[in-house]
Amino acid sequence: MAFRLRPHDARFGDLLAALSGHLGDGAQLLAEMLGGDPEEQQATAQRLLDVDQDAEAAAHAVLRALSAAFVTPFDRVDIYRVAWSMRMCTARMSAVADEIVLFEIVEPPAGVTDLVQLVVRAAEVTMQAVPRLGRPRLLVDPWIELTRLGKQAGQAHRRLLADITSTAKEPAELVRLTALAQSLLRVVNSFEEVAHAFQTVSVKEG
């Protein structure tokens, strides 16, 4: 059974597009966290938390629409997976912002910036892909790009760990930066889950 957002299912497209917009907002706020003073970081982290809460509400709106709509079980699973994988992206972004504040990371290593830039790019790719859900064959390129970004993130994460372990001056700093690096990798891994959801939709169409 192929996934199709039919004309009378346009509300799902609108709801998913609204949800994907929160990914872009969250990624931009995460980038703003880097280099700010502690007070600015705390304010930005709160804004990102608000975005995450909006994303959760948007995901629940998709689920409520699903429960009220007549769609096949296959369509239902596909829509659910796309929505919930996107929702997890903002949740993990908010967790990273919280760690930056709690760990008082004002001047992060360059590798942290590299990972955040990959998050921003992944959010952009996802936002551009969601309108293509009605034409699943057009999801192949976003799926490939998100997978490629995931591989890049793995490489950037390894380089960051090498840098941290060789330059950290105190054990506590090593622990904090290692935890932050791992959390950033989880964010990009969340976008890989989005890629897998796109892949499933694309393959069913094929």
C-alpha positions in Angstrom: 0.0 0.0 0.0 1.6 3.3 -1.1 1.6 6.3 1.0 -0.3 9.2 -0.6 -1.5 12.5 0.7 -4.6 12.8 -1.3 -6.3 16.1 -1.9 -8.8 15.6 0.9 -5.9 14.8 3.2 -4.3 18.2 2.7 -4.7 18.9 6.4 -2.0 16.3 7.1 0.4 18.1 4.8 -0.4 21.4 6.5 0.1 19.9 10.0 3.3 18.1 9.1 4.7 21.3 7.4 3.9 23.3 10.6 5.7 20.7 12.6 8.8 20.7 10.4 8.9 24.5 10.7 9.7 24.1 14.4 12.8 22.0 13.5 14.1 25.0 11.6 13.4 27.4 14.5 15.0 25.1 17.0 18.1 24.6 14.9 18.6 28.3 14.5 18.2 28.9 18.2 20.7 26.1 18.9 23.2 27.9 16.7 22.5 31.1 18.7 23.5 29.3 21.9 27.1 29.2 20.8 29.2 32.1 21.8 26.6 33.9 23.9 27.1 35.0 27.4 25.5 32.8 30.1 22.5 35.1 30.5 21.8 35.2 26.7 22.3 31.4 26.6 19.7 30.9 29.3 17.2 33.1 27.5 17.8 31.3 24.2 17.5 27.9 25.9 14.1 29.0 27.2 13.0 30.0 23.7 14.1 26.6 22.4 12.2 24.9 25.1 9.1 26.9 24.0 9.8 25.7 20.4 10.0 22.1 21.6 6.7 22.4 23.4 5.1 23.9 20.3 6.6 21.0 18.3 5.1 18.5 20.7 1.7 20.2 20.4 2.0 20.1 16.6 2.9 16.4 16.7 -0.2 15.7 18.9 -2.3 17.7 16.4 -1.1 15.2 13.7 -2.0 12.3 15.9 -5.5 13.7 16.7 -6.1 14.2 13.0 -5.0 10.6 12.4 -7.4 9.2 15.0 -10.3 11.1 13.4 -9.4 10.4 9.7 -10.2 7.4 7.5 -6.8 6.2 6.4 -5.4 2.7 5.9 -3.3 1.2 8.7 -0.3 1.6 6.4 -0.9 5.3 5.9 -1.5 5.8 9.6 1.9 4.2 10.5 3.8 6.2 7.9 2.3 9.5 9.0 2.9 8.7 12.6 6.5 7.8 12.1 7.2 10.9 10.0 5.6 13.2 12.7 7.1 11.6 15.7 10.6 11.4 14.3 10.5 15.1 13.6 9.1 15.8 17.1 12.1 13.9 18.7 14.5 16.3 16.8 13.3 19.3 18.7 13.2 17.4 22.0 16.9 16.5 21.7 17.8 20.1 20.5 16.2 21.4 23.7 18.2 18.9 25.8 21.5 20.2 24.2 20.5 23.8 25.0 19.9 22.8 28.6 23.3 21.1 28.8 25.0 24.2 27.4 23.5 26.3 30.2 24.0 23.7 33.0 27.6 22.9 32.0 28.3 26.7 31.5 29.9 26.1 28.1 30.5 29.7 26.9 33.3 29.0 24.5 32.8 25.5 23.0 35.4 23.8 20.8 35.2 24.3 17.1 33.9 20.8 16.7 30.7 21.7 18.6 30.0 24.4 16.0 30.6 21.9 13.2 28.0 19.6 14.7 25.5 22.4 15.2 25.9 23.4 11.6 25.0 19.9 10.5 21.9 20.1 12.7 20.9 23.4 10.9 21.4 21.8 7.5 19.5 18.7 8.5 16.5 20.9 9.6 16.6 22.7 6.3 16.6 19.5 4.3 13.7 18.2 6.4 11.6 21.3 6.0 12.1 21.2 2.2 11.2 17.5 2.0 7.9 17.6 3.9 5.9 19.2 1.1 7.1 16.3 -1.1 5.2 13.7 0.9 2.4 13.9 -1.6 4.9 12.9 -4.3 7.0 10.2 -2.5 9.4 9.6 -5.3 10.8 13.1 -4.7 11.8 12.0 -1.2 14.8 10.0 -2.4 17.2 13.0 -2.5 16.3 14.3 1.0 16.6 10.8 2.4 20.0 10.4 0.9 21.1 13.9 2.0 20.0 13.3 5.6 21.8 10.0 5.6 25.0 11.7 4.3 24.7 14.3 7.0 24.4 11.6 9.6 27.7 10.1 8.4 29.3 13.5 8.5 28.1 14.0 12.1 29.7 10.7 13.1 33.1 11.9 11.6 32.7 15.3 13.3 31.9 13.6 16.6 35.0 11.5 16.5 37.2 14.5 15.6 35.6 16.5 18.5 36.2 13.7 21.0 39.9 13.5 19.9 40.2 17.3 20.4 38.4 17.2 23.8 40.6 14.4 25.1 43.8 16.1 24.1 43.0 19.6 25.2 40.6 19.4 28.2 42.5 20.8 31.2 40.3 19.3 34.0 38.4 16.0 34.3 35.1 17.9 34.8 35.6 19.8 31.6 36.3 16.5 29.8 33.1 15.0 31.1 31.0 18.0 30.3 32.2 18.4 26.7 32.0 14.7 26.1 28.4 14.6 27.2 27.6 17.6 25.0 29.3 16.0 22.0 27.2 12.8 22.5 24.0 14.8 22.9 24.7 16.7 19.6 25.3 13.4 17.9 21.9 12.2 19.1 20.2 15.2 17.5 21.7 14.4 14.1 20.8 10.7 14.7 17.2 11.9 15.2 17.2 13.4 11.7 18.5 10.0 10.4 15.3 8.6 11.9 13.4 11.2 9.8 15.4 9.9 6.8 14.4 6.4 7.5 10.7 7.5 7.6 11.1 9.2 4.3 12.8 6.1 2.9 9.9 3.9 3.9 7.4 6.3 2.2 9.5 6.4 -0.9 10.0 2.7 -1.2 6.3 2.0 -0.7 5.6 4.3 -3.6 8.1 2.6 -5.8 
